Amino acid sequence: MKNKSMEALARNSILILWAIFALFPLVWMVIISFKSDAQMFNTT
């Protein structure tokens, strides 16, 4: 019983990390799309 719960925890952790990694570019595009040109090219 404990072994199955550990396997489920490991599998869910990997899936959550993969989902964050996969969705990051989409979130980045949405954030950038609302910025003005001045904000995007500001170096400070």
Secondary structure, DSSP 4 states (H G I P E B T S, - for coil): -HHHHHHHHHHHHHHHHHHHHHHHHHHHHHHHHTS-HHHHT---
